[in-house]
């Protein structure tokens, strides 16, 4: 299993996978991506993610409410999340955090729902699967209030600055790198700073169906990303960090198993 990759961020419940979800999983395994962490972004999708994890070996899930969904939570959403999280296949609380880029939910509701999920993660002793976009100071301030009680986590799809990267590392979190790094236009800054990430704090992910790596040749006919493309992220990341790809694969796989307590 040393040469197998782990994709720690797959939106496998997304409707773009409805026609061929099983084939997507098979293609991932054929490409050496053996373990997938399926992202839960609201209560319904967290249930769906867990159902997929229960049906397949080496699939796991998260349970949480994405900041985009914060306005729509029910009065008992936390209790529902807690019940989902009690299943052994649920490896983290989230995707949770703040997104002030689009503000699909009000900043006030985003902050409340984020804080409540951090409390839940502390109570359940599970790591957090964190989202942040254009909200770093507020996001960090909220986490700092809960950091002492948290049980680790990952800054999913990190696209921030070097200063932000160093702060996230100082908070003790892992860093999740996606195909963003394969985009010379948008991802150059990320490409330039990943060498500052300690190898034992690095994780890789596709965030499929989003962020299809730009270095795939020939280019796929569909714009949909999928976990079988994770090796293309690993290729670029290894070059950017100046390390051997096999070393990258072994370390990120071990990191995922350690953070999410997979045995």
C-alpha positions in Angstrom: 0.0 0.0 0.0 3.0 2.3 0.2 2.6 3.5 -3.4 -1.2 4.1 -3.0 -2.6 7.7 -2.9 -5.3 9.0 -0.6 -7.7 11.7 -1.9 -8.8 13.5 1.2 -11.4 15.7 -0.5 -14.0 14.2 -3.0 -17.5 15.6 -3.4 -18.7 12.2 -4.5 -22.3 13.0 -3.6 -22.4 15.8 -6.3 -25.0 15.2 -9.0 -22.3 15.3 -11.7 -21.4 11.8 -10.5 -24.9 10.4 -10.6 -24.5 8.5 -13.9 -21.2 6.7 -13.2 -20.3 7.0 -9.5 -19.3 3.3 -9.2 -17.1 3.7 -12.3 -15.5 6.8 -10.8 -14.5 4.7 -7.7 -13.1 1.9 -9.9 -11.1 4.3 -12.1 -9.6 5.9 -8.9 -8.4 2.5 -7.7 -7.0 1.6 -11.1 -5.0 4.9 -10.9 -3.6 4.0 -7.5 -6.0 6.2 -5.5 -7.1 3.5 -3.0 -8.7 5.6 -0.2 -11.2 8.4 -0.6 -12.6 10.8 1.9 -16.0 11.9 0.8 -17.0 15.4 1.8 -20.2 16.2 3.6 -21.4 19.8 3.0 -24.8 19.7 4.7 -26.8 17.2 6.8 -28.4 15.5 3.7 -25.1 15.2 1.8 -23.3 14.1 5.0 -25.8 11.2 5.2 -25.3 10.4 1.5 -21.5 10.5 2.0 -21.7 8.1 4.9 -23.9 5.8 2.9 -21.3 5.6 0.2 -18.6 5.0 2.8 -20.6 2.2 4.3 -21.0 0.5 0.9 -17.3 0.5 -0.1 -14.1 -0.6 1.5 -11.5 2.1 1.9 -14.1 4.9 1.5 -14.6 7.3 4.4 -16.7 10.4 4.9 -16.9 13.7 6.7 -20.1 15.3 8.2 -20.6 19.0 8.4 -22.2 22.2 7.1 -20.3 24.2 4.5 -20.5 28.0 5.0 -22.6 28.3 1.8 -25.3 26.2 3.6 -25.2 28.0 6.9 -28.4 30.0 6.3 -30.4 26.8 5.7 -29.6 24.8 8.8 -32.5 23.3 10.9 -32.9 23.9 14.6 -31.6 20.4 15.3 -28.9 20.2 12.7 -26.2 19.8 15.3 -27.8 16.8 16.8 -28.3 15.3 13.4 -24.6 15.9 12.6 -23.6 14.3 15.9 -25.6 11.1 15.1 -23.9 10.9 11.7 -20.5 11.5 13.2 -20.9 8.6 15.7 -20.5 6.1 12.8 -17.0 4.7 12.6 -16.8 5.6 8.9 -17.0 9.3 9.6 -13.5 10.6 9.9 -13.9 14.4 10.4 -16.3 17.2 11.2 -16.8 19.5 8.2 -16.6 20.8 5.6 -17.0 23.8 7.9 -15.6 27.3 7.9 -16.1 30.7 6.4 -16.6 31.9 2.8 -16.8 35.7 2.5 -16.0 35.5 -1.3 -19.6 34.7 -2.3 -21.6 35.1 1.0 -24.2 32.6 -0.1 -25.0 32.6 3.6 -24.8 35.7 5.9 -21.4 36.2 7.6 -23.3 36.1 10.9 -24.8 32.7 10.3 -21.5 31.4 8.8 -19.7 32.3 12.0 -22.3 30.8 14.3 -22.5 27.5 12.4 -18.7 27.3 12.2 -18.3 27.8 15.9 -21.0 25.2 16.7 -19.2 22.7 14.6 -15.9 23.3 16.2 -17.5 22.6 19.6 -19.0 19.4 18.2 -15.6 18.3 16.8 -14.0 19.0 20.2 -16.8 17.0 22.0 -16.4 14.0 19.6 -12.6 14.2 19.5 -12.6 14.2 15.7 -10.4 16.4 13.4 -12.0 19.3 11.5 -12.2 19.6 7.7 -11.8 23.3 7.2 -12.9 25.7 4.5 -11.7 29.3 4.2 -12.0 31.9 1.4 -11.5 35.6 1.7 -12.2 35.4 5.5 -8.8 34.5 7.0 -8.6 36.9 10.0 -12.1 36.1 11.2 -11.7 32.4 10.5 -8.4 32.2 12.4 -9.9 34.2 15.3 -12.8 31.8 15.7 -10.5 28.8 15.5 -8.1 30.3 18.1 -10.9 30.4 20.6 -11.4 26.6 20.2 -7.9 25.5 19.3 -6.9 24.1 22.7 -9.7 21.6 22.6 -9.6 20.6 18.9 -8.1 17.2 17.8 -6.3 18.4 14.7 -7.6 19.1 11.2 -6.8 20.1 7.7 -7.1 23.4 5.9 -8.8 21.9 2.8 -8.0 23.3 -0.6 -5.4 25.8 0.7 -4.9 28.7 -1.7 -3.7 31.4 0.7 -0.5 33.5 1.0 2.8 32.4 2.6 2.0 34.4 5.7 -1.4 32.6 6.0 0.3 29.2 5.4 2.7 29.8 8.2 -0.1 30.7 10.6 -2.1 27.6 9.7 0.9 25.5 10.3 1.5 27.2 13.6 -2.1 26.3 14.5 -1.1 22.6 14.1 -3.2 21.8 11.0 -2.4 19.8 7.9 -2.5 21.5 4.5 -4.6 20.1 1.7 -3.3 20.8 -1.8 -5.6 20.4 -4.9 -5.2 20.9 -8.6 -5.2 24.6 -8.0 -1.4 24.2 -8.0 -1.5 22.9 -11.6 -3.0 26.1 -12.9 -0.2 28.5 -13.9 -2.6 31.5 -14.0 -4.3 31.1 -10.7 -1.9 28.8 -8.8 1.5 30.3 -9.3 1.7 31.7 -5.8 0.7 28.4 -4.3 3.3 26.6 -6.5 5.9 29.0 -5.1 5.1 28.5 -1.4 4.4 24.8 -1.0 8.0 24.1 -0.3 7.5 25.7 3.1 5.1 22.9 4.1 6.7 20.2 6.2 6.3 16.8 4.6 4.6 15.5 7.7 1.9 18.1 7.4 1.0 17.6 3.8 -2.2 16.1 2.3 -3.4 16.0 -1.3 -6.9 16.1 -2.7 -8.9 16.6 -5.9 -11.9 18.4 -4.6 -13.7 16.6 -7.4 -15.8 17.5 -9.4 -14.1 20.9 -9.2 -10.5 22.0 -10.0 -9.5 19.6 -12.7 -5.7 19.7 -13.0 -4.6 21.8 -16.0 -1.6 19.5 -16.6 -3.6 16.5 -17.8 -2.5 15.5 -21.4 -4.4 14.8 -23.5 -7.0 17.1 -21.9 -10.1 15.3 -20.7 -13.2 15.8 -22.8 -15.3 16.6 -19.7 -14.5 19.5 -17.4 -15.5 17.3 -14.4 -12.6 16.4 -12.1 -12.4 13.0 -10.5 -10.2 11.1 -8.0 -8.3 9.2 -10.7 -6.7 12.5 -11.7 -5.0 12.9 -8.3 -1.6 11.6 -9.6 -1.5 14.7 -11.8 -1.7 16.9 -8.6 1.0 14.7 -7.1 3.3 15.2 -10.1 3.2 19.0 -9.9 3.4 19.1 -6.2 6.5 16.9 -6.1 8.2 19.1 -8.6 7.2 22.3 -6.8 8.6 20.8 -3.5 11.7 19.4 -5.1 11.1 15.9 -3.8 10.6 12.4 -5.2 7.1 11.6 -6.2 7.2 8.2 -4.4 8.3 9.9 -1.2 5.4 12.4 -1.6 2.9 9.6 -2.1 4.2 7.5 0.9 4.2 10.6 3.2 0.8 12.0 2.3 -0.8 8.5 2.6 0.7 8.1 6.1 -0.3 11.6 7.0 -3.9 10.9 6.1 -4.0 7.7 8.0 -2.6 9.4 11.0 -4.9 12.4 11.0 -8.1 10.5 10.3 -7.1 7.5 12.5 -7.4 5.0 9.8 -5.9 1.6 10.8 
